[in-house]
């Protein structure tokens, strides 16, 4: 859109306002003059009719039609008015201009119709008889409260129209003179306002070009002088702030460049604002050539582009992990956080990329080691258990002591087997989660929970404990039912193990919009606050003596944690000494279940 100078914005508006005002006044004046002259003519004709009313009434009562017509002609010529006497049935009794015998019935004329109702009627129309615009006024004559005749006076409107036309021409000439004067004044005022602004514009361009030395003259009108003073003050403050910004930017650039993690920032349109050296190295980019370009043009990795787009669409922090390269893959952990303005609108995002390749390789090596050791140990342990069971049945010398020792060995061997089984479970869960090998199906969590309660029922009865189900019924989720069942069994076993006999364990299902909570709450001894951050670590025991006495492996809660992670969820706990502990397994809903829920809410 082409921009116009301010003088051409002010001057036409001033002139237009003046012209509109003059036009409105002219139209209003013309309308008032026309109404005034028409009203005066109408009143004049009505007055003339009433002046001759007594004389006409006398002639009609004496039934002297010839005399009546002569009198009407005489009065009409003297007053320059056409006078017509009309009978109530429309017959013309006398007329000052024409022979009444040749005239049509007049009872259909508008003014006559009004007079027949006993009121003074008037109308304006073109007269076919006289070929000119006429004003007609009809006054009823009463006899014994009855209209027995009508006096109609009429006059040509030519002279009235000529008078109005002359007045309008005079008004138009005066309006033109006023408009020309207003145009000149408007132009002068517009120039007086625009010239200081033009000077300010030129000065602002010099400042934008880097010249911050000069100052605007603080002169002219009060407003213009105040504006110049404010601009000069603003320039002083701007100069100070620019120096601070430049110093801060240099410091931030130094810090930004020295960060070992990759960092990049984009605006709301996906344009790359900034990228540090580490991020540029990750994607083989040149920092000087990518700023201001779109992410799609610069970054070839589709998952990273999608992640950046997701960061620009949510107000929460998001994170994910990327795999870069094929022959020598690198694992990149990425965190995205939106940049918000003061109004809470997203104006961009910052993405941090952390190379965790070494950490992932170490984790993989650890998992492979656990799996290999578990497989190697399982066979001899099974053999030991079998030989000990045989020995227990056949021992002859000191059978009581031998049986006692053999039972201890048997219990330890069984415990060792449980440890190996738990290690295998952990390795399997982690391997399947990394390879996306966990089979997920839509399942009713009531069925999964009932299966877990059935498995733990005998253990609960042996401790005289009651397990109570609470929460919502019929909740569906996309999960691996055996793994969720195993997680519930581990949590229930833990609750029974660390609670007194005769207490109650609560199992709840809570469905929220985008996630599902499975909770197991006991009335046990509780866990001290210093232990809470570590209870999900492998082989970590809060009460080591009691855990071993109960036959625990120290891997139950670690398995629960990895089951939650395999489902894209989390596990947490709340505990208070002497009150009890509540474990919460939180798993997200699948997209199609969320869409179904939104559809049901909309219905």
PyMOL commands that set and color helices and strands:
alter all, ss='L'
color gray80, all
select helices_A, chain A and resi 7-51+53-61+65-79+100-102+110-116+158-208+222-258+277-282+287-290+295-298+302-311+357-394+399-434+445-462+481-497+529-532+544-549+556-566+591-602
alter helices_A, ss='H'
color red, helices_A
select strands_A, chain A and resi 82-86+92-95+121-127+132-142+147-156+262-267+272-275+318-324+330-340+346-355+441-444+466-471+476-479+504-511+515-521+570-576+580-588
alter strands_A, ss='S'
color yellow, strands_A
deselect
rebuild
show_as cartoon
